[in-house]
Amino acid sequence: MPWGPGDFEPRVHVVDDPSWVGLTTPDVLAAVSADDELAVVFLADGVAPRTGQGALPAVSTLTREECESDEEFEAEGGEFRTAPAGFHEIHANLMIANLDFADFADAAGAAPDGVFRSL
């Protein structure tokens, strides 16, 4: 669905395939590594239904090899939980380079329950 001025077309890939059940985060990142424009992956895990909010992990696709230092990797990599309402805000801002992954991770870290909802 187009979004914003100029009808920005989001690049979203939804995978609904039982063969992915049980894969680890590194497994998923390895599977999507060929898409060099993918900045974030939202994963459905076993914890999400138990949170009562459906908060899913948002995982940076950044690898250590793409960074100039360990500090850069630690600042821009990693993961945090986001409520479903945050998916679009995260994805859209990363795609247009308006904000960095770390901006959203910091917002999640500042939330009392550690879940990103909105800036």
Secondary structure, DSSP 8 states (H G I E B T S, - for coil): --BTTTTB---------GGGTT--HHHHHHHHTT-TT--EEE---SSHHHHSS--EEEEE---GGGSSSHHHHHHH--EEEE-GGGHHHHHHHHHTTSS-HHHHHHHHHHSTTSEE---
